[in-house]
Amino acid sequence: MKTRVEFELNGAPVAAEIEPRLTLGDCIRHELGKTGTHIGCEHGVCGACTIIIDGEAVRSCLTLGVQVAGKSVMTIEGLADGDNLGPLQASFQKHHGLQCGFCTPGFLMTAHALLTREPDADEERIRDVLSGNVCRCTGYLSIVKAVMEARPAYQREQGVGA
């Protein structure tokens, strides 16, 4: 038996008729057609499927679609401003934090959630938060550099001194 779930996805109201057992990641990809969220391990270990629910970074492979009823969900598709990359995405591109790209949406969403809450996060805090995401290509240095460079944009947005 399917259940209707309504929530906000990247700022727009959406609704889907889904099986109660369907993960949010699969709901977003297969029911709503937003394929930027990548499903990797399906056990919450790799972080590739990270999205933001009501401001918190969450693994979409461990969250049921029905759990987001009435909530605000942001995926990688919501990070850009139209066709323009957001500051974090541009910084990842500049520092070659993309590589194969499979883990990139998860890293971007994790970093976005962190910098939105803590725009003055230091390198140690950034490394700690990103340690829950796995990348087999970059060695993490370029990703950390990219997040560090994006901080001033988040600081300006939050009104925090850079």
BAFI-3210 file (N, C-alpha, C; in Angstrom, 3 decimals, decimal comma, padded with zeros to 6 digits):
// residues 162
n [1|2|3|4|5|6|7|8|9|10|11|12|13|14|15|16|17|18|19|20|21|22|23|24|25|26|27|28|29|30|31|32|33|34|35|36|37|38|39|40|41|42|43|44|45|46|47|48|49|50|51|52|53|54|55|56|57|58|59|60|61|62|63|64|65|66|67|68|69|70|71|72|73|74|75|76|77|78|79|80|81|82|83|84|85|86|87|88|89|90|91|92|93|94|95|96|97|98|99|100|101|102|103|104|105|106|107|108|109|110|111|112|113|114|115|116|117|118|119|120|121|122|123|124|125|126|127|128|129|130|131|132|133|134|135|136|137|138|139|140|141|142|143|144|145|146|147|148|149|150|151|152|153|154|155|156|157|158|159|160|161|162]
n.u [000,836|000,641|001,785|000,990|003,271|004,182|006,365|008,924|011,111|014,150|013,230|010,743|007,341|006,578|005,116|004,682|003,651|004,403|005,890|005,879|008,318|010,290|013,392|014,480|016,441|016,046|013,431|013,760|015,457|014,168|011,367|010,999|012,809|015,264|018,455|020,958|021,727|023,681|023,633|025,461|026,833|024,553|024,285|024,803|027,438|029,293|028,561|027,895|025,253|024,336|022,100|020,257|018,138|015,826|017,968|019,961|022,606|022,014|021,926|020,537|020,058|019,476|017,187|013,726|011,404|008,859|009,397|009,981|007,773|006,194|008,563|011,611|013,669|016,857|018,735|021,654|020,964|019,714|021,680|023,054|022,749|020,521|021,898|024,362|027,212|027,293|029,170|030,592|030,553|031,956|034,431|035,157|035,469|037,600|039,695|039,988|038,444|036,675|037,152|036,294|033,641|031,561|031,295|031,060|028,521|027,649|029,776|029,638|027,068|027,328|029,383|028,119|025,978|027,451|028,916|026,832|025,725|028,011|029,856|032,401|033,949|036,890|039,860|040,327|037,786|036,341|037,648|036,959|034,124|033,856|034,973|033,190|032,517|033,365|035,992|037,548|039,305|040,545|042,129|041,438|042,692|042,357|039,619|039,232|040,688|039,065|036,669|037,598|038,283|035,790|034,573|034,544|032,427|030,179|030,432|029,986|027,330|026,106|026,681|028,996|032,200|034,933]
n.v [-001,175|002,137|005,321|008,724|011,315|014,549|017,235|019,783|020,285|021,385|023,993|023,970|022,861|019,387|016,206|012,719|009,417|006,759|003,597|002,712|001,673|002,652|004,213|007,585|008,503|006,848|007,600|010,314|010,088|008,183|008,543|011,306|012,224|013,537|013,151|013,763|013,125|010,623|007,117|005,044|002,978|002,133|001,755|003,840|004,515|005,580|008,203|009,341|009,766|011,933|014,431|017,424|017,897|019,949|021,682|019,982|017,722|014,621|011,100|009,889|007,284|005,991|007,030|007,000|007,705|008,519|009,739|012,411|013,963|017,051|018,396|020,265|019,635|019,475|018,929|018,214|019,458|021,738|023,408|025,020|028,206|028,548|028,289|028,893|028,074|027,534|029,140|027,165|024,953|026,069|026,437|023,778|022,939|024,599|023,698|021,104|019,177|017,351|015,092|011,813|012,247|010,818|010,803|013,467|015,017|014,284|015,186|017,929|018,592|017,914|019,686|022,116|022,129|022,248|024,727|026,505|026,423|026,829|029,094|029,969|027,759|025,991|024,486|022,017|021,375|021,206|019,040|017,063|016,930|016,230|013,745|011,683|011,088|009,325|009,229|007,929|008,902|011,524|011,933|013,730|016,223|018,243|018,596|019,547|021,947|023,260|023,620|025,235|027,530|028,381|029,373|032,293|033,254|032,103|033,228|035,937|035,758|034,952|037,061|037,108|038,027|037,791]
n.w [000,000|-000,918|000,287|000,566|000,493|001,380|000,961|001,139|-001,489|-002,331|-002,084|-003,310|-003,212|-003,089|-003,904|-003,405|-004,157|-002,358|-001,382|002,031|002,899|001,240|000,707|001,344|-000,395|-002,674|-003,250|-003,927|-006,169|-007,939|-007,864|-007,895|-009,720|-009,331|-009,744|-008,749|-006,167|-004,975|-004,557|-002,620|-000,621|000,734|003,438|005,107|005,472|003,574|002,824|000,366|-000,306|001,104|002,143|002,950|005,629|006,996|007,681|008,658|007,935|006,490|005,972|003,129|002,456|004,761|005,672|005,656|003,058|003,903|006,289|005,956|005,683|005,502|005,931|005,154|002,487|001,057|-001,820|-003,828|-006,195|-005,352|-004,505|-006,319|-007,996|-010,134|-013,282|-012,383|-010,489|-006,978|-004,289|-002,855|-004,583|-006,761|-005,573|-005,046|-007,680|-008,509|-006,840|-007,590|-006,282|-007,147|-008,845|-009,691|-009,163|-007,934|-005,102|-004,630|-004,442|-001,850|-000,201|-000,761|000,229|002,928|003,694|003,088|004,916|007,296|007,014|006,824|009,362|010,939|009,969|010,506|010,950|011,764|010,249|011,510|012,530|010,144|008,893|010,755|010,538|007,827|007,888|007,966|005,408|002,434|000,082|-002,698|-004,480|-004,188|-001,890|000,033|000,718|-001,260|-001,089|001,522|001,308|-000,551|000,897|002,969|001,516|000,691|002,929|003,521|001,864|003,038|005,540|004,975|004,125|006,489|008,079|009,582|010,710|008,492]
ca.u [000,000|001,433|001,448|001,299|004,147|004,363|007,444|009,561|012,358|014,902|012,422|009,449|006,525|006,473|004,342|004,941|002,958|005,515|005,818|006,446|009,675|011,199|014,298|014,365|017,324|015,362|012,273|014,243|016,003|013,285|010,003|010,997|013,688|016,467|019,462|022,243|022,041|024,193|023,467|026,676|026,890|023,212|024,413|025,111|028,869|030,121|028,187|027,587|023,825|024,001|021,218|019,993|016,738|015,650|019,256|020,903|023,090|021,418|022,119|019,225|019,883|019,029|015,974|012,578|010,740|007,711|009,879|010,187|006,489|006,135|009,901|012,340|014,768|017,712|019,681|022,703|020,337|019,302|022,847|023,428|021,824|020,218|023,015|025,611|027,665|027,378|030,569|031,208|030,760|033,027|035,677|035,481|035,964|038,910|040,698|039,932|037,858|035,594|037,679|035,312|032,356|030,530|031,129|030,997|027,287|027,631|030,725|029,110|025,932|027,866|030,094|027,134|025,278|028,401|029,225|025,616|025,614|029,275|030,630|033,785|034,562|038,313|040,243|040,135|036,348|035,966|038,142|036,169|032,788|033,980|035,515|032,119|032,327|034,466|036,411|038,644|040,092|041,246|043,000|040,784|043,339|041,713|038,266|039,367|041,079|037,888|035,739|038,240|038,206|034,389|034,088|034,187|031,104|029,196|030,552|029,273|025,898|025,643|027,033|030,102|033,451|035,825]
ca.v [000,000|003,360|006,443|010,035|012,137|015,900|017,960|020,797|019,812|022,487|025,204|023,812|021,779|018,170|015,105|011,435|008,233|005,817|002,509|003,191|001,146|003,270|005,196|008,929|008,576|006,243|008,449|011,512|009,711|007,427|009,075|012,744|012,481|014,308|012,092|014,247|012,412|009,310|006,054|004,235|001,762|001,837|001,433|005,054|004,567|006,329|009,614|009,834|010,097|012,972|015,537|018,260|017,920|020,997|022,244|018,973|016,741|013,322|010,059|009,579|005,830|005,519|007,776|006,605|008,819|008,980|010,485|013,831|014,643|018,380|018,940|020,905|018,784|020,082|018,035|018,908|020,297|022,990|024,171|026,008|029,306|028,402|027,690|029,340|027,298|028,215|029,349|025,904|024,179|026,715|026,160|022,371|022,885|025,257|022,896|019,727|018,316|016,609|013,840|011,011|012,889|010,018|011,217|014,927|015,575|014,067|016,111|019,287|018,785|017,879|020,949|023,204|022,110|022,725|026,153|027,273|026,490|027,283|029,671|030,200|026,473|025,929|023,314|020,807|021,085|020,785|017,671|016,189|016,748|015,524|012,397|010,713|010,870|008,569|009,514|007,030|009,527|012,791|012,017|014,674|017,526|019,214|018,833|020,423|023,268|023,857|024,053|026,367|028,707|028,804|029,943|033,716|033,461|031,743|034,225|037,137|035,443|034,856|038,285|036,813|038,608|036,823]
ca.w [000,000|-001,014|001,156|-000,015|001,327|000,861|001,621|000,302|-002,072|-002,940|-002,049|-003,987|-002,652|-003,899|-003,328|-004,050|-003,647|-002,200|-000,411|003,297|003,091|000,279|001,302|000,800|-001,558|-003,814|-003,544|-004,622|-007,473|-008,831|-007,895|-008,156|-010,856|-008,996|-009,691|-008,254|-004,930|-005,350|-003,575|-002,649|000,192|001,260|004,862|005,846|005,770|002,624|002,789|-000,981|-000,416|002,075|001,782|004,125|006,064|008,009|008,062|009,145|006,967|006,793|004,959|002,544|002,358|006,074|005,997|004,842|002,403|004,693|007,454|005,665|005,488|006,090|006,193|004,066|002,035|000,033|-002,476|-004,567|-007,214|-004,731|-004,056|-007,339|-008,255|-011,555|-014,010|-011,765|-009,343|-005,695|-003,910|-002,448|-005,805|-007,526|-004,870|-005,323|-009,051|-008,538|-006,127|-008,101|-005,259|-007,797|-009,373|-010,441|-008,942|-007,270|-003,704|-004,560|-003,869|-000,401|000,421|-000,884|001,132|004,291|003,910|003,073|006,210|008,308|006,873|007,088|010,828|011,525|008,870|010,921|011,305|011,423|009,463|012,315|012,569|008,790|008,723|011,617|009,955|006,553|008,094|007,771|003,974|001,849|-001,288|-003,065|-005,547|-003,980|-000,728|000,935|000,850|-002,152|-000,582|002,696|000,791|-001,187|001,946|003,653|000,654|000,560|004,196|003,503|001,253|004,064|006,608|004,510|004,115|007,877|008,789|010,497|010,224|007,842]
c.u [000,887|000,874|001,821|002,160|004,347|005,449|007,978|010,890|013,015|014,040|011,057|008,641|006,448|005,605|004,677|004,110|004,015|005,170|006,451|007,887|010,714|012,093|014,097|015,246|016,671|014,131|012,703|014,708|014,943|011,869|009,969|012,000|014,909|017,600|020,837|022,672|022,458|024,018|024,678|026,520|025,528|023,227|024,759|026,577|029,632|029,798|027,824|026,152|023,396|023,166|021,017|018,494|016,635|016,989|020,304|021,308|022,636|021,720|020,749|018,997|019,388|017,735|014,857|011,924|009,593|008,134|010,029|008,890|006,495|007,479|010,486|013,568|015,542|018,666|020,721|022,116|019,917|020,452|023,252|022,359|021,520|021,351|024,366|025,957|027,617|028,844|031,285|031,498|031,908|034,384|036,107|036,065|037,382|040,002|040,705|039,444|036,774|036,024|036,602|033,897|031,324|030,261|030,843|029,690|027,215|028,575|030,189|027,974|026,379|028,545|029,128|026,394|026,182|028,589|028,001|025,428|026,835|030,162|032,090|034,469|036,028|038,622|040,026|038,659|035,865|036,403|037,311|034,803|032,865|034,486|034,452|031,814|033,571|034,709|037,604|039,598|041,018|042,240|042,573|041,413|042,649|040,300|038,314|039,757|039,879|036,912|036,308|038,088|036,776|033,863|033,730|032,816|030,001|029,232|029,822|027,764|025,318|025,962|028,116|031,368|034,377|037,205]
c.v [001,246|004,444|007,732|010,811|013,474|016,586|019,010|020,243|020,967|023,736|025,108|022,681|020,601|017,162|013,843|010,359|007,138|004,692|003,019|002,741|001,801|004,295|006,552|009,087|008,011|007,046|009,660|011,169|009,153|007,979|010,547|013,164|013,336|013,314|012,546|013,580|011,001|008,320|005,139|002,941|001,264|001,395|002,656|005,264|005,528|007,817|010,159|010,330|011,227|014,081|016,363|018,255|018,918|021,475|021,257|018,024|015,354|012,360|009,658|008,079|005,233|006,179|007,303|007,844|009,378|009,814|011,982|014,585|015,972|019,032|019,589|020,061|019,523|019,023|018,878|019,826|021,648|023,884|025,262|027,086|029,296|027,673|028,061|028,470|028,156|028,348|028,061|025,033|024,752|026,437|024,704|022,240|023,458|024,380|021,428|018,748|017,426|015,212|013,054|011,540|012,093|010,495|012,712|015,483|015,423|014,998|017,540|019,540|018,777|019,203|022,126|023,271|022,648|024,234|027,037|027,460|027,137|027,889|029,956|028,909|026,469|024,613|022,017|020,398|020,590|019,346|016,679|015,893|015,951|014,095|011,310|010,432|010,201|009,010|008,616|007,671|010,653|012,819|013,099|016,061|018,578|019,550|019,784|021,830|023,990|024,386|025,260|027,642|029,239|029,489|031,422|034,005|033,146|032,739|035,507|036,913|035,423|036,110|038,089|037,402|037,554|036,880]
c.w [000,000|-000,110|000,444|000,978|000,623|001,670|000,665|-000,187|-002,814|-003,104|-002,706|-003,343|-003,628|-003,160|-004,105|-003,373|-003,574|-001,227|000,879|003,546|002,180|000,970|000,635|-000,431|-002,801|-004,218|-004,371|-006,036|-008,418|-008,933|-008,305|-009,233|-010,587|-008,756|-009,207|-006,961|-005,310|-004,207|-003,699|-001,887|000,673|002,725|005,705|006,133|004,863|002,548|001,427|-001,099|000,515|001,444|003,046|004,397|007,206|008,574|008,531|008,020|007,413|005,648|004,401|002,383|003,672|006,517|005,080|004,245|003,222|005,899|007,202|005,404|006,232|006,346|004,943|003,736|000,951|-000,496|-003,201|-005,638|-006,654|-004,318|-005,045|-007,442|-009,746|-012,249|-013,411|-010,568|-008,089|-005,305|-003,508|-003,666|-006,635|-006,891|-005,065|-006,721|-009,128|-007,937|-006,537|-007,030|-005,830|-008,213|-010,111|-010,251|-008,178|-005,848|-003,567|-004,006|-002,352|000,336|000,378|000,101|002,593|004,617|003,945|004,409|007,313|008,210|007,070|008,589|011,477|010,436|009,226|011,362|010,880|010,701|010,234|012,352|011,203|008,547|009,536|010,994|008,652|006,712|007,948|006,310|003,405|000,409|-001,591|-004,075|-005,085|-002,840|000,243|001,008|-000,013|-001,682|000,606|002,255|000,190|-000,146|002,686|002,819|000,533|001,820|004,125|002,885|002,260|005,219|006,223|004,566|005,531|008,689|009,831|009,897|009,672|008,428]
res [m|k|t|r|v|e|f|e|l|n|g|a|p|v|a|a|e|i|e|p|r|l|t|l|g|d|c|i|r|h|e|l|g|k|t|g|t|h|i|g|c|e|h|g|v|c|g|a|c|t|i|i|i|d|g|e|a|v|r|s|c|l|t|l|g|v|q|v|a|g|k|s|v|m|t|i|e|g|l|a|d|g|d|n|l|g|p|l|q|a|s|f|q|k|h|h|g|l|q|c|g|f|c|t|p|g|f|l|m|t|a|h|a|l|l|t|r|e|p|d|a|d|e|e|r|i|r|d|v|l|s|g|n|v|c|r|c|t|g|y|l|s|i|v|k|a|v|m|e|a|r|p|a|y|q|r|e|q|g|v|g|a]
***
